[in-house]
Amino acid sequence: MGLSLARRGKVLAATLDAPARGNPLSRASIAGLHAALDEAEGDAALRILTIQGAGGIFCAGMDFSEATATSDMDEDGIRALVGSLYDLFERFGASEIVTVALVDGPATAGGLGLVAASDVAIATPRASFQLSEILFGLLPATVAPFLVRRMGVQDPYRMTLTAERMDAATALSRRLVDEVTETPADSLRRLLIRMDRVARRDVAASKAYFRQLWIMDAATRGHAIETIATRIADPRSMAAIRAFLESGGAPWRTP
């Protein structure tokens, strides 16, 4: 599956555990994160769901090897995959469970969506952040609405155009993460103490209120999914992705 779960008191920890492949967002790992949230919501004793990556890598984004497997991944299949990912991001902002991204190492492309969509993002000084989609002829369509909600417009706009890599200190100053620390476990413990004083139904009600203040709606979802599915299915993007998978070279030097 590429995902493992561990319960630690009132916290359910979901770990993307395929570091040799960059802990990608595959169909299985996205489904596993949905299932983890289901499990947390179904257990009244749980308060927090954490998302982290194994092996010093947070998440490299979409699993390109699946996206290019055209035998079972045509444009409709791609649309279903990115739709499930967008729905996961939306669930983070609606659930009565508090979602926390624990970022150690690189968070790339769709991995930034996990960070931006989480209620709280805690990074180590080793964390880095990059929207690399444009290098493959793609757009961060499913990620951008959540990045804009968290950071405002200009930083995600520049990150999209330039594919610049942002370090943890810069991410903190630009509000992509809420804290940078060498001891995220201590930060998580302090957060749990605070959340223990708040009813889960009130967490959900607070999230619902803030969603009504924001501009994202069903049309946003449809536009995001259609945009990225069309881009991924474009033969030029597919060629760039396949060349990158086969050679590991710089994507901007591929056809």
Secondary structure, DSSP 8 states (H G I E B T S, - for coil): --EEEEEETTEEEEEE--GGGTS-B-HHHHHHHHHHHHHHHT-TT--EEEEEESTT--B--B-HHHHT-TTT--HHHHHHHHHHHHHHHHHHTT-SSEEEEEE-SEEETHHHHHHHHSSEEEE-TT-EEE--GGGGT---TTTHHHHHHHH-SHHHHHHHHH--EEEHHHHHHTTSSSEE-S-HHHHHHHHHHHHTTS-HHHHHHHHHHHHHHS---HHHHHHHHHHHHHHHHSHHHHHHHHHHHHH---GGG--
